[in-house]
Amino acid sequence: MLTKTGIGAIVFYVADIDRTEVFYRDSLELDLTRMPGEEGEAGGADWLMAEAANGVSLIFFQQDGKRGDSPVVVFHLEEGGIDGVVEGLASKGVTIVTPVSHAPDGGLTADFADPDGHTLSMYQSPGAPR
């Protein structure tokens, strides 16, 4: 079902977005982009994105949580079809944590859990067919 996907992003939930920006920019020397948050998405707070090797993005959202809530591996559905993938997972008994919803950049995302409760996610770019 996800055999034709690649890892598109790794998402981290952080306590302080400014502290995170300083660490990853100054200590790890990553080129970070601060993205403006949208009302209703991630609390409307700014978020950060860094492009890593092989097209993998590191994404940071400021959000309350506990250790172990992140990172979240995000599979990129380059050909779209997120609705069918989620339905297929659900039909196999996979727990859908978050149904298909809008991502901060206008794409679509959905979260599901593995048998140990680890959250995995999928993402579809804006404009890709559902």
Kinemage of the C-alpha trace (Angstrom):
@kinemage 1
@onewidth
@group {chain A} dominant
@subgroup {mainchain}
@vectorlist {calphas} color= white
{ca met a 1} P 0.000 0.000 0.000
{ca leu a 2} L 2.805 2.436 0.816
{ca thr a 3} L 5.406 0.717 -1.345
{ca lys a 4} L 5.581 3.581 -3.855
{ca thr a 5} L 6.166 6.277 -1.276
{ca gly a 6} L 9.232 7.864 0.145
{ca ile a 7} L 9.834 9.497 3.473
{ca gly a 8} L 8.779 13.074 2.863
{ca ala a 9} L 9.211 14.559 6.311
{ca ile a 10} L 10.014 13.943 9.927
{ca val a 11} L 7.889 16.057 12.278
{ca phe a 12} L 8.978 17.151 15.747
{ca tyr a 13} L 6.714 18.676 18.415
{ca val a 14} L 8.752 21.154 20.445
{ca ala a 15} L 8.166 23.233 23.566
{ca asp a 16} L 9.741 26.465 22.297
{ca ile a 17} L 9.943 27.230 18.575
{ca asp a 18} L 12.446 30.076 19.042
{ca arg a 19} L 14.829 27.917 21.097
{ca thr a 20} L 14.474 25.146 18.502
{ca glu a 21} L 15.284 27.562 15.687
{ca val a 22} L 18.455 28.763 17.415
{ca phe a 23} L 19.635 25.207 18.141
{ca tyr a 24} L 19.088 23.740 14.679
{ca arg a 25} L 20.317 26.874 12.884
{ca asp a 26} L 23.338 27.753 15.047
{ca ser a 27} L 24.430 24.385 16.449
{ca leu a 28} L 23.579 22.065 13.550
{ca glu a 29} L 23.863 24.765 10.862
{ca leu a 30} L 20.645 23.741 9.130
{ca asp a 31} L 19.023 26.243 6.777
{ca leu a 32} L 15.640 26.785 8.432
{ca thr a 33} L 12.618 28.573 7.028
{ca arg a 34} L 10.098 30.045 9.459
{ca met a 35} L 6.609 29.471 8.110
{ca pro a 36} L 3.665 31.556 9.286
{ca gly a 37} L 1.000 29.592 11.114
{ca glu a 38} L -2.598 29.731 9.981
{ca glu a 39} L -5.495 30.276 12.340
{ca gly a 40} L -6.831 26.911 13.479
{ca glu a 41} L -3.725 25.011 12.324
{ca ala a 42} L -1.164 24.133 15.007
{ca gly a 43} L -2.628 26.859 17.177
{ca gly a 44} L -1.785 29.538 14.598
{ca ala a 45} L 1.864 29.556 15.709
{ca asp a 46} L 4.791 29.845 13.348
{ca trp a 47} L 6.516 26.591 12.453
{ca leu a 48} L 9.926 25.709 11.044
{ca met a 49} L 11.052 23.662 8.078
{ca ala a 50} L 14.513 22.504 6.996
{ca glu a 51} L 15.305 20.540 3.865
{ca ala a 52} L 17.561 17.566 4.581
{ca ala a 53} L 19.154 15.106 2.160
{ca asn a 54} L 17.122 13.087 -0.348
{ca gly a 55} L 14.188 15.502 -0.266
{ca val a 56} L 13.316 14.779 3.362
{ca ser a 57} L 12.037 17.778 5.314
{ca leu a 58} L 12.443 18.309 9.032
{ca ile a 59} L 9.367 20.113 10.362
{ca phe a 60} L 8.995 21.619 13.822
{ca phe a 61} L 5.679 22.599 15.444
{ca gln a 62} L 5.418 24.221 18.852
{ca gln a 63} L 2.942 22.089 20.736
{ca asp a 64} L 2.367 20.717 24.193
{ca gly a 65} L 3.247 17.082 24.422
{ca lys a 66} L 5.364 14.539 26.130
{ca arg a 67} L 8.576 12.870 25.155
{ca gly a 68} L 7.735 10.105 22.715
{ca asp a 69} L 4.988 12.053 20.878
{ca ser a 70} L 7.510 12.828 18.163
{ca pro a 71} L 9.274 12.518 15.843
{ca val a 72} L 6.590 11.373 13.463
{ca val a 73} L 7.679 9.792 10.168
{ca val a 74} L 5.632 11.144 7.262
{ca phe a 75} L 5.193 9.140 4.054
{ca his a 76} L 4.791 11.341 0.960
{ca leu a 77} L 2.072 10.174 -1.444
{ca glu a 78} L 3.506 11.699 -4.610
{ca glu a 79} L 0.689 10.357 -6.795
{ca gly a 80} L -2.084 11.450 -4.425
{ca gly a 81} L -4.946 9.166 -3.504
{ca ile a 82} L -4.829 9.790 0.242
{ca asp a 83} L -8.525 8.975 0.754
{ca gly a 84} L -8.128 5.518 -0.785
{ca val a 85} L -4.957 4.802 1.184
{ca val a 86} L -6.662 5.702 4.477
{ca glu a 87} L -9.710 3.583 3.589
{ca gly a 88} L -7.415 0.681 2.692
{ca leu a 89} L -5.543 0.938 5.991
{ca ala a 90} L -8.799 1.091 7.966
{ca ser a 91} L -10.101 -1.977 6.112
{ca lys a 92} L -7.018 -3.866 7.333
{ca gly a 93} L -7.773 -2.932 10.941
{ca val a 94} L -5.173 -0.155 11.202
{ca thr a 95} L -6.084 2.493 13.801
{ca ile a 96} L -6.622 5.852 12.119
{ca val a 97} L -5.525 8.496 14.626
{ca thr a 98} L -6.382 11.579 12.566
{ca pro a 99} L -8.591 11.310 9.476
{ca val a 100} L -7.702 13.105 6.262
{ca ser a 101} L -7.381 16.805 7.062
{ca his a 102} L -5.661 19.909 5.734
{ca ala a 103} L -1.913 20.355 6.289
{ca pro a 104} L -0.543 23.832 7.060
{ca asp a 105} L 0.685 24.254 3.461
{ca gly a 106} L -2.671 23.380 1.871
{ca gly a 107} L -1.896 19.722 1.242
{ca leu a 108} L -3.650 16.832 2.949
{ca thr a 109} L -2.482 14.672 5.817
{ca ala a 110} L -3.691 11.726 7.903
{ca asp a 111} L -2.182 9.909 10.880
{ca phe a 112} L -2.353 6.238 11.821
{ca ala a 113} L -0.815 4.030 14.502
{ca asp a 114} L 1.351 0.958 14.318
{ca pro a 115} L 0.650 -1.973 16.688
{ca asp a 116} L 2.812 -0.391 19.425
{ca gly a 117} L 0.979 2.916 19.213
{ca his a 118} L 3.663 4.853 17.320
{ca thr a 119} L 2.090 7.524 15.175
{ca leu a 120} L 2.894 7.458 11.459
{ca ser a 121} L 1.604 9.975 8.988
{ca met a 122} L 1.013 10.402 5.298
{ca tyr a 123} L 1.024 13.605 3.309
{ca gln a 124} L -0.278 14.569 -0.116
{ca ser a 125} L 0.849 17.770 -1.848
{ca pro a 126} L -1.633 20.541 -2.635
{ca gly a 127} L -3.400 19.889 -5.913
{ca ala a 128} L -2.664 16.140 -6.077
{ca pro a 129} L -5.767 14.038 -6.789
{ca arg a 130} L -7.589 12.721 -3.745
